[in-house]
Amino acid sequence: MSSTKIFITGATGYIGGSVLSRLLAHPEAKSFEFTALARSAEKAAKLNTVGVKTVLGSYSDLDLLTKSAKEADIVIAVADSDNLPAAEAILKGQKEKFEETGKAPILIHTSGTAIISDDARGQHGDHTIYSDLDSDAIEALPETALHRNVDIATVKADKEGYVTAYLITPGTVFGLAEGPLVDIGVQHKYSIQLPLFIKVSAARKKAGYIGAGKNLWAAASNRDTADLFVLIFNAARKNPSSLGHGRDGFYFVENAEYSGFEVAEETGKVLAELGIAESPEATSNTAEELKQFFGDWWTLLSTNSRAKGDRSRAVGWKPVDGKKEFIQSIRPEVLEVVKSIEK
Ligand SMILES: NC(=O)c1ccc[n+]([C@@H]2O[C@H](COP(=O)([O-])OP(=O)(O)OC[C@H]3O[C@@H](n4cnc5c(N)ncnc54)[C@H](OP(=O)(O)O)[C@@H]3O)[C@@H](O)[C@H]2O)c1
C-alpha cells in the first residue's frame, strides 16, 4: 500500500509541534510520510532524527510551498493564519494535484477565534457567543477581521471543489507544550497570548490588564487542541461524510472562557510570591503603558472572542481541560517567563 504523504507547516511551533508529535505516535504512523517546512537547518536536522523529512524555507518561498503542497495528499497548515500569499501558494499546489489525480486533497488549516472578536477594549464581556455550527454568521463576518483573508480564500477553494478544507479555529491555547519535539528542542513550548501579558506584568512589576479587564476570550489546552486536529485528520481520511468542510468546516477549539482580569489576578499572585511585585494586586495598564508595551496591538488584545465549539463536539471532540486547568496553567507560564527574562 502506498504511503499517505503529509506536508505540515509550523511543525516547530507551539500548536503544530504538538500536532506532529501526535501524528508520529499515530497507530498508522508507519504508513505516513511526513514532510515539514522548516526555517532553520538546525531544526530541520532535528526533525530528520524523528523520521520527518524537511524542506528548508519559509512562507515567503511560494514556489516551494506550491511544490510541497502538490506532492502531498494532506496539508496541515499551522504556521501563519494571516499570510494570504502563502495560503494561495499552498492552494495552487493542491489544485494542481487535483487536476492530475481527480481527487481533492485534504487541507487542515489553522484559523483562530479572533475572527469573531469585537472592540471592547477591556470594558465589558457583552458580546455575541458564536457557534461554529452557525456557518451563516461566520460567513457574514467582515473581510477585515483577523484571519478572514486566508479563511475566505480557503472556503472559496473548497467550494470550487479542488480541495476539501477544514478550518481548526482555536481561542487562546494554553498550557506548556510537552512531547518528543519539545524534548529534542525543536518545538516552541509556549503559547502566544498569555506570555505576552505576563512579560508586560513582570516588566511593570505589577500584574496588569487592559481597560477594566472584563473582556472574555475562549480558551482550550494545547493537548485538547492537538486532539481535535488528530480527530479531524482521522475522520477526513476515513469518514469524510461525517465532517462538514469549507463554509461548514469551521471547528472552534474552546473549553473555557476567561477575562483579562482573571489572568492578571493569577499573574499578580505569582509575581508577589517571587518578590517581583510588591503586592498581588492587579491594575489597569495606563495609556502610556499600553503604548509602551503593546503598541497598536492593545485594542486587539482587549477584545471579546466568545465561541462555542458545537461542531467540534458533534464530531466527537471531548476536551478535558477547562477553566480550572486554564487558571492553573498561568503559574508555570509566569515561572517560565520570569526564568527566560533572568537568563
Ligand atoms: N497559540 C494560540 O493561542 C493560537 C490561537 C489561535 C490561533 N493561533 C494561530 O495558530 C498559528 C500557530 O500558532 P502557534 O501558537 O503554534 O505559534 P508559534 O509557536 O509561534 O509557531 C509558529 C510556527 O510557524 C512557523 N513560522 C512562523 N512564521 C513562519 C514563516 N513566515 N514561514 C514559515 N514558518 C513560519 C514557526 O517556525 P520557527 O520555529 O522557525 O519559528 C513555528 O513552527 C498562528 O498563525 C497563530 O496565529 C494560535
The ligand as an SDF file (V2000), in Angstrom:
LIG
                    3D

 48 52  0  0  0  0  0  0  0  0999 V2000
   -1.3290   29.9170   20.2420 N   0  0  0  0  0  0  0  0  0  0  0  0
   -2.5640   30.3630   20.2330 C   0  0  0  0  0  0  0  0  0  0  0  0
   -3.1680   30.6460   21.2940 O   0  0  0  0  0  0  0  0  0  0  0  0
   -3.3100   30.4940   18.9060 C   0  0  0  0  0  0  0  0  0  0  0  0
   -4.6930   30.6640   18.9200 C   0  0  0  0  0  0  0  0  0  0  0  0
   -5.3740   30.8010   17.7130 C   0  0  0  0  0  0  0  0  0  0  0  0
   -4.6830   30.7910   16.5210 C   0  0  0  0  0  0  0  0  0  0  0  0
   -3.3300   30.6280   16.5350 N   0  0  0  0  0  0  0  0  0  0  0  0
   -2.6260   30.6430   15.2640 C   0  0  0  0  0  0  0  0  0  0  0  0
   -2.0180   29.4010   15.0330 O   0  0  0  0  0  0  0  0  0  0  0  0
   -0.7810   29.5760   14.3460 C   0  0  0  0  0  0  0  0  0  0  0  0
    0.3010   28.8530   15.1160 C   0  0  0  0  0  0  0  0  0  0  0  0
    0.3550   29.3550   16.4270 O   0  0  0  0  0  0  0  0  0  0  0  0
    1.4420   28.8740   17.4700 P   0  0  0  0  0  0  0  0  0  0  0  0
    0.9690   29.3010   18.8090 O   0  0  0  0  0  0  0  0  0  0  0  0
    1.7860   27.4500   17.2520 O   0  0  0  0  0  0  0  0  0  0  0  0
    2.6660   29.7900   17.0440 O   0  0  0  0  0  0  0  0  0  0  0  0
    4.2260   29.5640   17.1880 P   0  0  0  0  0  0  0  0  0  0  0  0
    4.5860   28.7680   18.3890 O   0  0  0  0  0  0  0  0  0  0  0  0
    4.8550   30.9140   17.0570 O   0  0  0  0  0  0  0  0  0  0  0  0
    4.6000   28.6800   15.9230 O   0  0  0  0  0  0  0  0  0  0  0  0
    4.6200   29.1780   14.6320 C   0  0  0  0  0  0  0  0  0  0  0  0
    5.2080   28.1190   13.7290 C   0  0  0  0  0  0  0  0  0  0  0  0
    5.1650   28.5840   12.4030 O   0  0  0  0  0  0  0  0  0  0  0  0
    6.4870   28.7610   11.9190 C   0  0  0  0  0  0  0  0  0  0  0  0
    6.5110   30.0100   11.1780 N   0  0  0  0  0  0  0  0  0  0  0  0
    6.2070   31.2440   11.6230 C   0  0  0  0  0  0  0  0  0  0  0  0
    6.3290   32.1390   10.6300 N   0  0  0  0  0  0  0  0  0  0  0  0
    6.7180   31.4450    9.5380 C   0  0  0  0  0  0  0  0  0  0  0  0
    7.0310   31.8150    8.2210 C   0  0  0  0  0  0  0  0  0  0  0  0
    6.9660   33.0780    7.8090 N   0  0  0  0  0  0  0  0  0  0  0  0
    7.4060   30.8440    7.3720 N   0  0  0  0  0  0  0  0  0  0  0  0
    7.4810   29.5520    7.7690 C   0  0  0  0  0  0  0  0  0  0  0  0
    7.2130   29.1420    9.0250 N   0  0  0  0  0  0  0  0  0  0  0  0
    6.8310   30.0900    9.8900 C   0  0  0  0  0  0  0  0  0  0  0  0
    7.3930   28.7790   13.1440 C   0  0  0  0  0  0  0  0  0  0  0  0
    8.7060   28.3590   12.7910 O   0  0  0  0  0  0  0  0  0  0  0  0
   10.0330   28.7210   13.6390 P   0  0  0  0  0  0  0  0  0  0  0  0
   10.2760   27.5530   14.5740 O   0  0  0  0  0  0  0  0  0  0  0  0
   11.0770   28.8590   12.6290 O   0  0  0  0  0  0  0  0  0  0  0  0
    9.7540   29.9780   14.4050 O   0  0  0  0  0  0  0  0  0  0  0  0
    6.6610   27.7810   14.0040 C   0  0  0  0  0  0  0  0  0  0  0  0
    6.9150   26.4830   13.5400 O   0  0  0  0  0  0  0  0  0  0  0  0
   -0.5520   31.0850   14.2350 C   0  0  0  0  0  0  0  0  0  0  0  0
   -0.9020   31.5200   12.9570 O   0  0  0  0  0  0  0  0  0  0  0  0
   -1.4870   31.6700   15.2490 C   0  0  0  0  0  0  0  0  0  0  0  0
   -1.9750   32.9440   14.8620 O   0  0  0  0  0  0  0  0  0  0  0  0
   -2.6290   30.4720   17.6970 C   0  0  0  0  0  0  0  0  0  0  0  0
  1  2  1  0
  2  3  2  0
  2  4  1  0
  4  5  1  0
  4 48  2  0
  5  6  2  0
  6  7  1  0
  7  8  2  0
  8  9  1  0
  8 48  1  0
  9 10  1  0
  9 46  1  0
 10 11  1  0
 11 12  1  0
 11 44  1  0
 12 13  1  0
 13 14  1  0
 14 15  2  0
 14 16  1  0
 14 17  1  0
 17 18  1  0
 18 19  2  0
 18 20  1  0
 18 21  1  0
 21 22  1  0
 22 23  1  0
 23 24  1  0
 23 42  1  0
 24 25  1  0
 25 26  1  0
 25 36  1  0
 26 27  1  0
 26 35  1  0
 27 28  2  0
 28 29  1  0
 29 30  1  0
 29 35  2  0
 30 31  1  0
 30 32  2  0
 32 33  1  0
 33 34  2  0
 34 35  1  0
 36 37  1  0
 36 42  1  0
 37 38  1  0
 38 39  2  0
 38 40  1  0
 38 41  1  0
 42 43  1  0
 44 45  1  0
 44 46  1  0
 46 47  1  0
M  CHG  2   8   1  16  -1
M  END
$$$$
